[in-house]
Every structure is written in C-alpha cells, then in structure tokens.
Amino acid sequence: MSVHYAPCFQPPDATTREPMLSLAVVRDGSAIVVGVTGPLDMDTVGQLVDVVDSLMASQPPPVLVLDLSGVSFFCAAGVTALLTARRRVVACGRTMVLRRPSRITVAVLDMVGLGCEFTTD
C-alpha cells in the first residue's frame, strides 16, 4: 500500500488584500445616488455606512438612493449595513431607496425575510 499526500492548502495572505468596494456619489435631481460596486462584506460595509453618515450630516437630500446593481457579494454584514443606513436616513426625516439590487442582494434579503422591507425602484 502506498500513501500519497496532497499539498497543503495555503490561503492567500488576507492581511494584504484590500477591499474592492467602489462607491460613486452623484446628484440626480433632488436625490443623491450612491452607486455601490463590489462586495458588501465585513471588510467593506463600514465604507458604505460612513458615506451615508457623511451625506446625512450636513444638508441631507430628501431621497438617498443606493444603486446596488453592481454588488457582487452580499452577506449578513451587508444586511446590517442596509438596516443601519436606513435607520440613519429615516432619523433625518428622509427616505432611502434601493435601486436595481443585484440578484445576490435580493436573494439574501429574501432569505432573511427582509425582501419587502426596503423601498426599491
């Protein structure tokens, strides 16, 4: 009998990997649209919440639109970020809308029972 050993799996060095989230802020009439591209995970959700906080700090728009069509990965951290963002927008007396959420975003929101909780366009 012979024994063959598989090579050990070496994960990539996670400390050198940078989050690949892109946020683009544009005005669309009286609304502000934040285009989100890339993964919404534990490493990147803070960026989204920071942008929402910044937009709500000075002269908040009547409507904040999060364009989620470019979201490539979405998990529980993303759900929490959307709930946090909505809470902060509503606290300013404003409205938050999700525009064209990606398939993964819709699937996860439906999975956790929040698919109908967000206003979408």
Secondary structure, DSSP 4 states (H G I P E B T S, - for coil): ----PPPPP----TTTPPP--EEEEEEETTEEEEEEEEEESTTTHHHHHHHHHHHHHSS--SEEEEEEEEEEEE-HHHHHHHHHHHHHHHHTT-EEEEES--HHHHHHHHHTT-TTTSEE-
